[in-house]
């Protein structure tokens, strides 16, 4: 009886190990080869303010940055026809060298706002054919607009959700209407107020705790 019990014990132990190994293998195949690229927090990125002051506007903002939080407060003013304020993460020190994001599938952003307004996030790419580094609007603008209050914790989006900004295509006189993959050389990630946000006497506070990308690190066809 003792030997039978031991045999059953070892059989069940071996079966349990096999099941665990199978589960681990399935999880690894699904998630194990995912890669992650963290933009923030990171000591390698530089953060700068963005506002309509460069377009003759008078919206005001200030940044409060720490090792773990990139926060800013802004107040839109109506001097410029389309007032805007935000923050820009410089991914590389060079204006002509970007990060290849085409091998990632998704972006994840831990962000909070003091109201329920929308915010736009742009993946801005360098293109030697059209980009003038002294003119920020000549970088490609891949845009996603969302409402942070509807995404408590972390807002996650497929990179396929990003589209080329219509206003940018008009500005560049581009006729192409489909999404163009220019994510192989992304220099900046930029956050601006939602397009329909109106000037207000109230200040808006935005805090970003984390930005990272995940994906299969797949080979991109060229």
ROGUNU-685351 format. One record per atom (N, C-alpha, C, O): x negated, y, z negated; atom name; residue number from 1. Coordinates in steps of 0.05 Angstrom, whole numbers. Example, Ala and Ser with C-alpha at 12.3 -4.5 7.8 and 13.67 -1.06 7.14 Angstrom:
! residues 2
      c1      c2      c3  atom    n
    -264    -114    -156     N    1
    -246     -90    -156    CA    1
    -264     -66    -156     C    1
    -285     -66    -169     O    1
    -257     -45    -142     N    2
    -273     -21    -143    CA    2
    -258       1    -157     C    2
    -268      23    -161     O    2
! end
This chain:
! residues 222
      c1      c2      c3  atom    n
     -17     -24       0     N    1
       0       0       0    CA    1
     -17      25       0     C    1
     -12      45      14     O    1
     -39      23     -16     N    2
     -57      46     -18    CA    2
     -69      52      10     C    2
     -71      75      18     O    2
     -77      31      24     N    3
     -90      35      50    CA    3
     -70      46      70     C    3
     -76      63      87     O    3
     -44      36      68     N    4
     -23      47      86    CA    4
     -19      76      81     C    4
     -15      92      99     O    4
     -18      83      55     N    5
     -14     111      47    CA    5
     -37     129      58     C    5
     -32     150      69     O    5
     -62     119      55     N    6
     -84     134      65    CA    6
     -83     136      96     C    6
     -89     157     107     O    6
     -75     115     109     N    7
     -73     116     138    CA    7
     -52     136     147     C    7
     -57     152     165     O    7
     -29     136     133     N    8
      -8     156     139    CA    8
     -18     184     134     C    8
     -12     203     149     O    8
     -32     187     111     N    9
     -43     214     104    CA    9
     -61     224     126     C    9
     -59     247     134     O    9
     -80     207     135     N   10
     -99     216     156    CA   10
     -84     220     182     C   10
     -92     239     197     O   10
     -64     204     188     N   11
     -49     208     213    CA   11
     -35     235     213     C   11
     -36     250     232     O   11
     -21     241     190     N   12
      -7     267     188    CA   12
     -26     290     188     C   12
     -20     311     200     O   12
     -49     286     175     N   13
     -70     308     175    CA   13
     -80     313     203     C   13
     -82     336     212     O   13
     -86     291     218     N   14
     -95     294     245    CA   14
     -74     307     263     C   14
     -80     324     280     O   14
     -49     299     258     N   15
     -27     310     274    CA   15
     -24     340     268     C   15
     -20     356     286     O   15
     -26     347     242     N   16
     -24     376     234    CA   16
     -46     392     247     C   16
     -42     415     256     O   16
     -71     381     247     N   17
     -93     396     259    CA   17
     -89     399     288     C   17
     -95     420     300     O   17
     -79     378     301     N   18
     -74     379     330    CA   18
     -53     400     337     C   18
     -56     416     356     O   18
     -31     401     321     N   19
     -10     421     326    CA   19
     -21     449     322     C   19
     -16     467     337     O   19
     -37     453     300     N   20
     -49     479     295    CA   20
     -67     487     318     C   20
     -66     510     327     O   20
     -83     468     328     N   21
    -102     474     350    CA   21
     -86     482     375     C   21
     -94     499     390     O   21
     -63     468     380     N   22
     -47     474     403    CA   22
     -35     502     401     C   22
     -35     517     420     O   22
     -24     508     377     N   23
     -13     535     373    CA   23
     -34     556     377     C   23
     -29     577     389     O   23
     -58     551     366     N   24
     -80     570     368    CA   24
     -87     574     397     C   24
     -92     597     406     O   24
     -88     552     413     N   25
     -95     554     441    CA   25
     -75     570     457     C   25
     -82     586     474     O   25
     -49     565     451     N   26
     -28     580     465    CA   26
     -30     610     458     C   26
     -28     627     476     O   26
     -34     616     432     N   27
     -36     644     425    CA   27
     -61     657     437     C   27
     -60     680     445     O   27
     -83     642     439     N   28
    -107     653     451    CA   28
    -103     659     480     C   28
    -112     679     490     O   28
     -90     640     494     N   29
     -85     644     523    CA   29
     -67     668     527     C   29
     -70     683     547     O   29
     -49     673     508     N   30
     -31     696     512    CA   30
     -43     722     503     C   30
     -40     743     517     O   30
     -57     722     480     N   31
     -67     746     469    CA   31
     -98     748     466     C   31
    -109     770     465     O   31
    -111     725     466     N   32
    -139     725     459    CA   32
    -157     739     479     C   32
    -178     750     472     O   32
    -148     739     505     N   33
    -165     752     525    CA   33
    -157     781     529     C   33
    -166     794     548     O   33
    -139     791     513     N   34
    -132     819     514    CA   34
    -156     836     504     C   34
    -171     827     487     O   34
    -160     859     516     N   35
    -181     876     507    CA   35
    -169     902     497     C   35
    -146     908     504     O   35
    -183     916     481     N   36
    -173     941     470    CA   36
    -194     963     473     C   36
    -218     958     468     O   36
    -185     986     480     N   37
    -202    1010     482    CA   37
    -190    1032     464     C   37
    -168    1041     470     O   37
    -204    1039     443     N   38
    -193    1060     425    CA   38
    -204    1087     433     C   38
    -228    1091     434     O   38
    -186    1105     437     N   39
    -193    1133     444    CA   39
    -196    1149     418     C   39
    -215    1164     415     O   39
    -177    1146     400     N   40
    -178    1161     375    CA   40
    -166    1143     353     C   40
    -146    1130     358     O   40
    -177    1143     329     N   41
    -201    1159     320    CA   41
    -227    1147     332     C   41
    -231    1123     333     O   41
    -244    1165     340     N   42
    -270    1158     351    CA   42
    -288    1183     350     C   42
    -279    1205     355     O   42
    -313    1179     344     N   43
    -332    1201     344    CA   43
    -341    1209     371     C   43
    -355    1229     375     O   43
    -334    1193     392     N   44
    -344    1198     419    CA   44
    -326    1217     435     C   44
    -334    1225     457     O   44
    -303    1223     425     N   45
    -285    1241     439    CA   45
    -286    1270     428     C   45
    -291    1274     405     O   45
    -282    1289     446     N   46
    -281    1317     438    CA   46
    -252    1326     442     C   46
    -238    1319     461     O   46
    -242    1342     423     N   47
    -214    1351     424    CA   47
    -214    1382     427     C   47
    -227    1396     413     O   47
    -198    1391     446     N   48
    -195    1420     451    CA   48
    -166    1428     454     C   48
    -149    1411     461     O   48
    -159    1453     447     N   49
    -132    1462     450    CA   49
    -125    1468     480     C   49
    -143    1474     496     O   49
     -99    1467     486     N   50
     -89    1474     512    CA   50
     -65    1492     508     C   50
     -47    1486     493     O   50
     -64    1515     523     N   51
     -41    1532     521    CA   51
     -37    1548     546     C   51
     -55    1549     564     O   51
     -14    1561     548     N   52
      -8    1577     572    CA   52
     -23    1604     573     C   52
     -19    1620     591     O   52
     -41    1608     553     N   53
     -57    1633     553    CA   53
     -73    1635     579     C   53
     -77    1657     590     O   53
     -82    1612     589     N   54
     -98    1613     614    CA   54
     -81    1620     638     C   54
     -92    1627     659     O   54
     -55    1620     635     N   55
     -36    1628     657    CA   55
     -23    1654     651     C   55
      -3    1662     663     O   55
     -34    1669     632     N   56
     -23    1695     624    CA   56
      -1    1694     603     C   56
      12    1714     598     O   56
       3    1671     592     N   57
      24    1668     571    CA   57
      13    1677     544     C   57
     -10    1684     540     O   57
      31    1677     524     N   58
      23    1685     497    CA   58
      33    1665     476     C   58
      36    1673     452     O   58
      37    1640     483     N   59
      44    1620     463    CA   59
      19    1616     445     C   59
      -3    1620     453     O   59
      25    1609     420     N   60
       3    1607     400    CA   60
       2    1579     389     C   60
      22    1565     386     O   60
     -23    1571     382     N   61
     -26    1545     370    CA   61
     -53    1543     355     C   61
     -71    1560     359     O   61
     -55    1524     337     N   62
     -81    1519     324    CA   62
     -83    1489     318     C   62
     -63    1476     313     O   62
    -107    1479     317     N   63
    -113    1451     312    CA   63
    -123    1447     284     C   63
    -139    1463     274     O   63
    -114    1426     271     N   64
    -125    1417     246    CA   64
    -135    1388     249     C   64
    -118    1370     249     O   64
    -160    1385     253     N   65
    -171    1359     260    CA   65
    -187    1347     236     C   65
    -201    1361     222     O   65
    -184    1321     233     N   66
    -201    1307     213    CA   66
    -211    1281     226     C   66
    -207    1277     250     O   66
    -224    1264     211     N   67
    -235    1239     222    CA   67
    -213    1220     230     C   67
    -217    1202     246     O   67
    -189    1223     218     N   68
    -168    1204     222    CA   68
    -142    1216     235     C   68
    -125    1201     244     O   68
    -140    1242     235     N   69
    -116    1255     246    CA   69
    -124    1278     264     C   69
    -140    1295     257     O   69
    -111    1279     288     N   70
    -113    1302     305    CA   70
     -86    1315     305     C   70
     -67    1305     317     O   70
     -84    1338     292     N   71
     -58    1351     289    CA   71
     -60    1380     299     C   71
     -81    1392     300     O   71
     -37    1390     308     N   72
     -36    1417     317    CA   72
      -8    1428     313     C   72
      12    1414     312     O   72
      -7    1454     310     N   73
      18    1469     306    CA   73
      21    1490     327     C   73
       2    1504     333     O   73
      44    1492     340     N   74
      47    1511     362    CA   74
      74    1525     360     C   74
      93    1516     348     O   74
      75    1548     373     N   75
      99    1564     376    CA   75
     100    1574     405     C   75
      83    1590     413     O   75
     120    1566     420     N   76
     123    1574     448    CA   76
     134    1603     450     C   76
     153    1610     436     O   76
     122    1619     467     N   77
     131    1646     473    CA   77
     139    1647     502     C   77
     131    1630     518     O   77
     156    1667     509     N   78
     168    1667     535    CA   78
     154    1684     556     C   78
     165    1689     578     O   78
     130    1694     550     N   79
     117    1711     570    CA   79
     111    1696     596     C   79
     115    1707     617     O   79
     102    1671     594     N   80
      98    1655     617    CA   80
     124    1640     624     C   80
     138    1632     606     O   80
     129    1637     650     N   81
     155    1625     658    CA   81
     159    1597     648     C   81
     181    1588     641     O   81
     137    1581     646     N   82
     139    1554     636    CA   82
     119    1550     613     C   82
      97    1539     617     O   82
     126    1560     590     N   83
     107    1560     567    CA   83
      99    1531     559     C   83
     115    1513     560     O   83
      74    1529     550     N   84
      64    1503     542    CA   84
      42    1506     521     C   84
      27    1526     521     O   84
      40    1486     504     N   85
      18    1484     485    CA   85
      12    1454     481     C   85
      30    1437     483     O   85
     -12    1448     473     N   86
     -19    1420     468    CA   86
     -48    1416     461     C   86
     -61    1434     451     O   86
     -57    1392     465     N   87
     -83    1384     457    CA   87
     -95    1365     478     C   87
     -80    1350     491     O   87
    -121    1366     481     N   88
    -134    1350     502    CA   88
    -157    1333     489     C   88
    -173    1344     474     O   88
    -157    1308     496     N   89
    -179    1290     487    CA   89
    -197    1285     511     C   89
    -189    1274     531     O   89
    -222    1294     508     N   90
    -242    1290     529    CA   90
    -255    1263     525     C   90
    -268    1258     505     O   90
    -251    1245     544     N   91
    -261    1217     541    CA   91
    -291    1214     546     C   91
    -304    1196     535     O   91
    -302    1232     562     N   92
    -331    1231     568    CA   92
    -342    1260     567     C   92
    -327    1279     569     O   92
    -368    1262     563     N   93
    -380    1289     563    CA   93
    -381    1302     590     C   93
    -383    1327     592     O   93
    -380    1286     611     N   94
    -382    1296     638    CA   94
    -354    1302     650     C   94
    -336    1286     647     O   94
    -352    1324     664     N   95
    -326    1331     677    CA   95
    -322    1315     703     C   95
    -299    1315     713     O   95
    -342    1301     712     N   96
    -339    1285     737    CA   96
    -342    1255     732     C   96
    -341    1240     752     O   96
    -344    1247     708     N   97
    -346    1218     701    CA   97
    -323    1211     682     C   97
    -320    1223     661     O   97
    -307    1191     690     N   98
    -285    1183     673    CA   98
    -286    1154     664     C   98
    -306    1140     670     O   98
    -266    1146     649     N   99
    -264    1118     639    CA   99
    -245    1103     658     C   99
    -224    1114     667     O   99
    -252    1078     664     N  100
    -236    1061     681    CA  100
    -213    1049     665     C  100
    -217    1031     649     O  100
    -189    1061     668     N  101
    -166    1050     653    CA  101
    -149    1032     670     C  101
    -128    1021     661     O  101
    -157    1027     695     N  102
    -141    1010     713    CA  102
    -141     981     704     C  102
    -124     965     712     O  102
    -159     973     686     N  103
    -161     945     677    CA  103
    -143     941     652     C  103
    -142     918     642     O  103
    -130     962     643     N  104
    -113     959     619    CA  104
     -83     960     628     C  104
     -77     971     649     O  104
     -66     949     612     N  105
     -38     947     618    CA  105
     -21     968     603     C  105
      -1     978     615     O  105
     -29     975     579     N  106
     -11     991     562    CA  106
     -26    1011     546     C  106
     -50    1008     540     O  106
     -12    1033     538     N  107
     -22    1053     520    CA  107
      -5    1053     495     C  107
      19    1048     496     O  107
     -18    1057     472     N  108
      -5    1057     446    CA  108
     -13    1082     431     C  108
     -36    1089     429     O  108
       7    1097     421     N  109
       3    1123     408    CA  109
      17    1124     382     C  109
      42    1121     381     O  109
       2    1129     360     N  110
      15    1134     334    CA  110
      18    1164     332     C  110
      -2    1178     327     O  110
      42    1174     334     N  111
      47    1203     336    CA  111
      72    1210     321     C  111
      92    1195     321     O  111
      72    1233     308     N  112
      96    1244     294    CA  112
      99    1273     302     C  112
      79    1287     307     O  112
     124    1283     302     N  113
     130    1311     307    CA  113
     150    1321     286     C  113
     165    1305     275     O  113
     149    1347     281     N  114
     166    1358     261    CA  114
     195    1363     270     C  114
     212    1371     255     O  114
     200    1357     296     N  115
     228    1359     306    CA  115
     232    1335     325     C  115
     215    1318     328     O  115
     255    1335     338     N  116
     262    1313     356    CA  116
     259    1320     385     C  116
     272    1308     402     O  116
     241    1339     391     N  117
     236    1346     418    CA  117
     219    1325     433     C  117
     208    1307     420     O  117
     218    1328     459     N  118
     202    1310     475    CA  118
     173    1320     477     C  118
     168    1344     472     O  118
     156    1303     484     N  119
     128    1310     489    CA  119
     119    1295     514     C  119
     129    1274     521     O  119
     100    1307     528     N  120
      89    1295     552    CA  120
      60    1286     547     C  120
      44    1302     535     O  120
      53    1262     556     N  121
      25    1254     555    CA  121
      15    1250     583     C  121
      29    1238     600     O  121
      -8    1261     589     N  122
     -20    1260     616    CA  122
     -46    1244     615     C  122
     -63    1249     598     O  122
     -50    1227     634     N  123
     -76    1214     639    CA  123
     -87    1229     663     C  123
     -77    1227     685     O  123
    -108    1245     659     N  124
    -119    1262     680    CA  124
    -144    1251     692     C  124
    -164    1246     678     O  124
    -144    1246     718     N  125
    -166    1233     732    CA  125
    -182    1251     750     C  125
    -171    1269     762     O  125
    -207    1246     751     N  126
    -225    1260     770    CA  126
    -223    1247     797     C  126
    -224    1223     800     O  126
    -221    1264     818     N  127
    -221    1255     846    CA  127
    -239    1273     862     C  127
    -233    1296     865     O  127
    -262    1263     871     N  128
    -281    1280     885    CA  128
    -270    1294     910     C  128
    -281    1313     919     O  128
    -248    1283     920     N  129
    -236    1294     944    CA  129
    -221    1320     939     C  129
    -219    1337     956     O  129
    -210    1323     915     N  130
    -193    1346     910    CA  130
    -200    1361     884     C  130
    -191    1383     880     O  130
    -215    1348     866     N  131
    -219    1360     839    CA  131
    -241    1381     840     C  131
    -263    1376     849     O  131
    -234    1404     830     N  132
    -254    1425     824    CA  132
    -255    1427     794     C  132
    -236    1435     781     O  132
    -278    1420     782     N  133
    -280    1419     753    CA  133
    -275    1445     739     C  133
    -270    1446     715     O  133
    -276    1467     754     N  134
    -270    1494     742    CA  134
    -240    1500     743     C  134
    -232    1521     733     O  134
    -225    1482     756     N  135
    -196    1486     758    CA  135
    -182    1461     746     C  135
    -179    1441     760     O  135
    -173    1462     721     N  136
    -162    1438     708    CA  136
    -139    1426     723     C  136
    -135    1402     721     O  136
    -123    1442     737     N  137
     -99    1431     751    CA  137
    -106    1415     776     C  137
     -88    1405     789     O  137
    -132    1413     783     N  138
    -139    1397     806    CA  138
    -146    1368     799     C  138
    -152    1352     817     O  138
    -145    1361     773     N  139
    -147    1333     765    CA  139
    -120    1320     770     C  139
     -99    1333     769     O  139
    -120    1294     777     N  140
     -95    1280     780    CA  140
     -80    1279     753     C  140
     -92    1274     733     O  140
     -54    1283     754     N  141
     -37    1283     730    CA  141
     -18    1258     731     C  141
       1    1258     746     O  141
     -24    1238     714     N  142
      -6    1216     711    CA  142
      10    1221     685     C  142
      -2    1225     664     O  142
      36    1223     688     N  143
      53    1234     666    CA  143
      73    1214     655     C  143
      84    1197     670     O  143
      76    1215     629     N  144
      98    1201     615    CA  144
     110    1219     594     C  144
      95    1229     577     O  144
     136    1224     595     N  145
     149    1241     575    CA  145
     166    1223     557     C  145
     180    1205     566     O  145
     165    1228     531     N  146
     180    1212     512    CA  146
     186    1229     487     C  146
     175    1251     484     O  146
     203    1218     470     N  147
     211    1232     445    CA  147
     199    1216     422     C  147
     208    1194     416     O  147
     179    1227     408     N  148
     165    1211     387    CA  148
     184    1201     365     C  148
     180    1180     354     O  148
     205    1217     359     N  149
     223    1208     337    CA  149
     238    1183     344     C  149
     248    1169     326     O  149
     239    1175     369     N  150
     251    1150     377    CA  150
     232    1127     377     C  150
     239    1104     383     O  150
     207    1132     370     N  151
     186    1111     370    CA  151
     171    1113     343     C  151
     148    1119     342     O  151
     185    1106     321     N  152
     172    1107     295    CA  152
     148    1087     294     C  152
     150    1065     305     O  152
     127    1095     281     N  153
     104    1078     279    CA  153
      86    1083     303     C  153
      71    1102     304     O  153
      87    1066     323     N  154
      71    1068     347    CA  154
      88    1068     372     C  154
     105    1050     375     O  154
      85    1087     389     N  155
      98    1088     415    CA  155
      81    1073     435     C  155
      58    1080     439     O  155
      92    1052     448     N  156
      77    1036     467    CA  156
      91    1037     495     C  156
     115    1035     497     O  156
      74    1041     515     N  157
      85    1043     542    CA  157
      66    1028     562     C  157
      42    1028     559     O  157
      79    1016     582     N  158
      63    1005     603    CA  158
      51    1028     620     C  158
      64    1048     623     O  158
      27    1024     630     N  159
      16    1044     647    CA  159
      31    1047     673     C  159
      29    1067     687     O  159
      48    1027     680     N  160
      65    1029     703    CA  160
      88    1049     699     C  160
     101    1058     718     O  160
      92    1057     674     N  161
     113    1077     668    CA  161
     104    1106     675     C  161
     120    1124     676     O  161
      78    1109     679     N  162
      67    1136     685    CA  162
      71    1141     715     C  162
      68    1124     732     O  162
      79    1166     721     N  163
      83    1174     749    CA  163
      67    1199     754     C  163
      59    1214     735     O  163
      61    1204     779     N  164
      47    1229     787    CA  164
      67    1252     783     C  164
      89    1252     794     O  164
      58    1273     768     N  165
      76    1295     762    CA  165
      85    1309     788     C  165
      69    1316     805     O  165
     112    1313     790     N  166
     123    1325     814    CA  166
     112    1354     817     C  166
     105    1361     840     O  166
     111    1369     796     N  167
     101    1397     798    CA  167
      72    1397     808     C  167
      64    1415     822     O  167
      57    1376     800     N  168
      29    1376     808    CA  168
      27    1369     838     C  168
      10    1381     852     O  168
      43    1351     848     N  169
      43    1344     876    CA  169
      50    1369     893     C  169
      39    1373     914     O  169
      70    1384     883     N  170
      77    1408     898    CA  170
      55    1428     897     C  170
      49    1442     917     O  170
      41    1430     875     N  171
      19    1449     872    CA  171
      -4    1442     891     C  171
     -17    1459     902     O  171
      -8    1416     894     N  172
     -30    1406     911    CA  172
     -21    1402     940     C  172
     -37    1395     957     O  172
       4    1407     945     N  173
      16    1404     972    CA  173
      12    1375     982     C  173
       5    1370    1005     O  173
      17    1356     964     N  174
      15    1328     971    CA  174
      43    1317     978     C  174
      63    1323     964     O  174
      44    1302    1000     N  175
      70    1292    1009    CA  175
      76    1264     998     C  175
      99    1255    1000     O  175
      56    1251     987     N  176
      60    1224     977    CA  176
      79    1223     954     C  176
      77    1239     935     O  176
      99    1205     955     N  177
     119    1204     934    CA  177
     115    1179     916     C  177
     125    1179     893     O  177
     101    1159     925     N  178
      97    1135     909    CA  178
      75    1140     889     C  178
      59    1158     892     O  178
      74    1123     868     N  179
      53    1125     848    CA  179
      26    1117     860     C  179
      24    1095     873     O  179
       6    1133     858     N  180
     -20    1127     868    CA  180
     -39    1119     845     C  180
     -40    1134     825     O  180
     -53    1097     847     N  181
     -69    1088     826    CA  181
     -96    1103     826     C  181
    -114    1096     841     O  181
     -98    1122     809     N  182
    -123    1138     806    CA  182
    -133    1135     777     C  182
    -145    1154     766     O  182
    -129    1112     765     N  183
    -136    1109     737    CA  183
    -164    1098     733     C  183
    -171    1090     710     O  183
    -180    1097     754     N  184
    -207    1086     751    CA  184
    -227    1106     740     C  184
    -249    1100     734     O  184
    -218    1132     739     N  185
    -237    1152     729    CA  185
    -222    1174     713     C  185
    -220    1197     722     O  185
    -211    1165     690     N  186
    -195    1183     674    CA  186
    -214    1199     655     C  186
    -228    1187     639     O  186
    -213    1225     657     N  187
    -231    1242     641    CA  187
    -217    1252     615     C  187
    -230    1254     595     O  187
    -191    1258     617     N  188
    -177    1270     595    CA  188
    -150    1256     590     C  188
    -138    1245     608     O  188
    -143    1256     565     N  189
    -115    1250     557    CA  189
    -104    1275     544     C  189
    -115    1286     525     O  189
     -82    1285     555     N  190
     -72    1311     547    CA  190
     -43    1308     537     C  190
     -27    1294     549     O  190
     -36    1322     515     N  191
      -9    1322     504    CA  191
       1    1351     506     C  191
     -12    1370     498     O  191
      25    1354     518     N  192
      39    1380     520    CA  192
      68    1377     512     C  192
      79    1355     512     O  192
      80    1399     505     N  193
     109    1399     498    CA  193
     125    1389     522     C  193
     116    1390     545     O  193
     149    1379     516     N  194
     167    1369     538    CA  194
     173    1392     557     C  194
     174    1415     550     O  194
     179    1384     582     N  195
     183    1403     603    CA  195
     207    1421     597     C  195
     207    1445     605     O  195
     227    1411     584     N  196
     252    1426     578    CA  196
     251    1441     552     C  196
     271    1453     544     O  196
     229    1440     537     N  197
     227    1454     512    CA  197
     228    1484     515     C  197
     212    1495     531     O  197
     245    1497     501     N  198
     249    1526     503    CA  198
     233    1541     482     C  198
     227    1530     461     O  198
     225    1566     488     N  199
     212    1582     468    CA  199
     229    1585     443     C  199
     254    1585     444     O  199
     216    1586     419     N  200
     231    1587     394    CA  200
     214    1602     373     C  200
     190    1603     375     O  200
     228    1613     354     N  201
     214    1626     332    CA  201
     203    1605     312     C  201
     187    1611     295     O  201
     212    1580     315     N  202
     203    1558     298    CA  202
     177    1546     308     C  202
     174    1542     332     O  202
     159    1540     290     N  203
     135    1527     297    CA  203
     139    1496     297     C  203
     156    1486     282     O  203
     124    1483     314     N  204
     126    1454     316    CA  204
      99    1442     308     C  204
      78    1451     317     O  204
     101    1421     292     N  205
      76    1408     283    CA  205
      75    1380     295     C  205
      94    1365     294     O  205
      52    1373     307     N  206
      47    1347     319    CA  206
      23    1335     306     C  206
       2    1348     303     O  206
      25    1309     299     N  207
       2    1295     288    CA  207
      -2    1269     302     C  207
      16    1253     306     O  207
     -27    1264     311     N  208
     -34    1240     326    CA  208
     -55    1224     309     C  208
     -76    1235     303     O  208
     -48    1200     301     N  209
     -66    1184     284    CA  209
     -82    1163     300     C  209
    -103    1155     291     O  209
     -71    1155     323     N  210
     -86    1134     338    CA  210
     -76    1134     367     C  210
     -53    1138     373     O  210
     -96    1129     385     N  211
     -90    1125     413    CA  211
    -108    1102     422     C  211
    -132    1103     419     O  211
     -96    1081     433     N  212
    -112    1059     444    CA  212
     -98    1046     467     C  212
     -73    1048     470     O  212
    -114    1031     483     N  213
    -104    1017     506    CA  213
    -109     987     503     C  213
    -129     979     491     O  213
     -90     971     513     N  214
     -94     942     513    CA  214
     -88     931     540     C  214
     -74     944     556     O  214
     -98     907     546     N  215
     -93     895     572    CA  215
    -109     870     575     C  215
    -124     862     558     O  215
    -106     858     599     N  216
    -119     833     605    CA  216
    -148     836     615     C  216
    -161     817     621     O  216
    -157     862     618     N  217
    -183     867     629    CA  217
    -186     853     656     C  217
    -207     842     663     O  217
    -164     855     671     N  218
    -163     841     697    CA  218
    -181     854     718     C  218
    -189     877     716     O  218
    -189     838     738     N  219
    -205     848     760    CA  219
    -187     864     778     C  219
    -165     855     786     O  219
    -195     888     785     N  220
    -179     906     801    CA  220
    -187     903     830     C  220
    -211     904     836     O  220
    -168     899     848     N  221
    -174     896     876    CA  221
    -179     923     888     C  221
    -165     942     883     O  221
    -200     925     904     N  222
    -207     951     917    CA  222
    -206     948     947     C  222
    -212     967     961     O  222
! end
